[in-house]
Each structure stands twice: as C-alpha cells, then as structure tokens.
C-alpha cells in the first residue's frame, strides 16, 4: 500500500503542477486551487477547453432568430462554467441570455452605470457588494429591501443595476468558478412596498437572474422577512427551478443559521458579522468613479441609520440617496430554516397584488 496523501483535494501539489502545465491562456490568472476546483466541480478540462467552446459556438446556427452579439472564447467559457460544461445546457443559457435582451430592449438601452435610473439605484445601494469574498471564494451581494423608495427608483432600474453589476463582476474568472451569494435583508420592508412586487416584475427578475445569466449562485438568504414576504415566496416558487429552491434559505431574525453557511468574519455588523457596517456608497463609487460626487457621500451617524448631505439642485436631489434603513437582526440560539420541497406548494398567495 502506497503512502497516503494528507493534503486536501484542492491542495495536491502534483495536480497543481499538471494543471499549470496544461493551462490555456483562458485559465491564466486563476489560482491553482481554483483550477483544481473547476476540474472537480465543473468538469473543466484544459486539454479540451477550446474544443468545448467551439462545440457551443457551432450550435449558434440552430437559432437564427437570435442575434448573438458576442461569441469570443472568453465569453462562451463563462456559460460553460455556469452549466458545468454540459455543452447543450451552456448553449441554451447563451441563447436565453441574448433572447432576454432582445425581448426587453428598453432595459438594455444605455446599459451603463451613468444612466440616470441605474445611477440612482447604485447610489441607493442596489446592490451592495462586499469587498472581500467568503471562505469559499464567493462574492457576497447585499440588498436592503427597505431602501427601495418607489418614488425615486423603479423596480426595473434596480434590476438593471443588479444585472449591470453582475456583468462587471462576472468578468473575473475566479467568480465564474466560485460564484456568488445574495443576502436580502427585509427589515422595515412595508406591506405597501411589497404590494408593488407584481407577478410580472417578479417573473422579469427571475428570468433575468435565474434563466438568462451565466452566474453560479451558491445561496439566496432571506433575513428578517415578514409574513407577506413568505406569501410572495409562495407566489414565485412555481417559476423557480428545483436547484434554485434548494438554495433559498429563510433565516428570519435569527442569524446563527446564516452564520452556519457564511462565516461572521466575512459579514458586516448588520448581519452579526465582525466587519464594520456596510457603506452603501462603496459599490456605487467603484462603478461610477468620478461621477460619484462628494455631495453623494454617506456619513454614518448610528448603527441603524445612514444620512446624506442635502443636494443643492434638483439634479443632485434626484441622484442623492435617501436615509438608509438598516438591519434589525439579532443573533439568537436556533437552527437553520430551509424551505423544503413540497412545503406550502399548494398554498395560495396571501398578499393581494395589483
């Protein structure tokens, strides 16, 4: 019997050397651990990477109804990674990506950070993006639902800001492999706000994020959700894939269950983490650069509230953020609450939606 390796599966040095020797330019910049993770979890093989990409590209001719505006190797690779190198599934996702954009042309006009609607949403913290990744290398996105001022931001513009942010982030090959985590804090989200989440716009969001974007979501975590959010979840469940349902976690105001899945050292204090409170302007400043003016800077005055300076002109007032409501979460003893398949499947929505 030969010697037993004591190294973890992602840290076998001999495998690292072999992978590095075979690595194509498309894997340049990836850590050895990530290359090995892609091989084990996504079936990524550097020996046939270009052949896999070409086979997906060859399928484009079967959908003449869709304008495939980008078909380079690096672009197609992210779809293969999102579908674990199942070529037919990767092509289906690629086709849905461009079809979604064809069917929703208005959403993608002026699709950049300085578009007025997207800019307002970004400045108001939609989405928040934590600087550091979690223990699995995943990027953590935050949504503080109560910050949705419906007189200021349409749901469509918030969705556009989220999709634009994902487009920027997915350029990182490490995130194509490691994926994302989404945490939605429903603290202070009112029944009136919830009533604006109509079936049509919820379906639009699901189609854009679940069915048409090449990202791997490791989990969607609801925190501090009221009863009417449970009702909305019942409403959208028929549109969710089985895999998506299994990755939605309902934590309520007990954050111990969240910490079982995302370590506190990677979370801001709003979620019982050890990091400082999240600055809503962080990601907006990253995308907007000089367009994010000093008048829009946030000043922390307390744990539960963030305020902004008053703008002197109508334009500044339109693009400056409102006071931000923050999480009311507490850490208590408890266990993870996970929406199981079959639970409430036949329950009628409790919330009347217009």
Secondary structure, 3 states (H helix, E strand, C coil): CCCCCCCCHHHCHHHHHHHHHHCCHHHCCCCHHHHHHHHHHHCCCHHHHHHHHHHHHHHHHHCCCCCCCCCCHHHHHHHHHHCCCCHHHHHHHHHHHHHHHHHCHHHHCCCCCCCHHHHHHHHCCCCEECCCCCCCCCEEEEEEHHHCCCCCCCHHHHHHHHHHHHHHHCCCHHHHHHCEEEEEECCCCCHHHHCCCCHHHHHHHHHHHHHCCCCCEEEEEEECCCHHHHHHHHHHHHHCCHHHHHCEEECCCECHHHHHHCCHHHCEHHHCCCECCCCCCHHHHHHHHHHCCHHHCEEECCCCEEEECCCCCHHHHHHCCCCEECCCCECCCCCCCECCCCCCCCCCCCCCCC
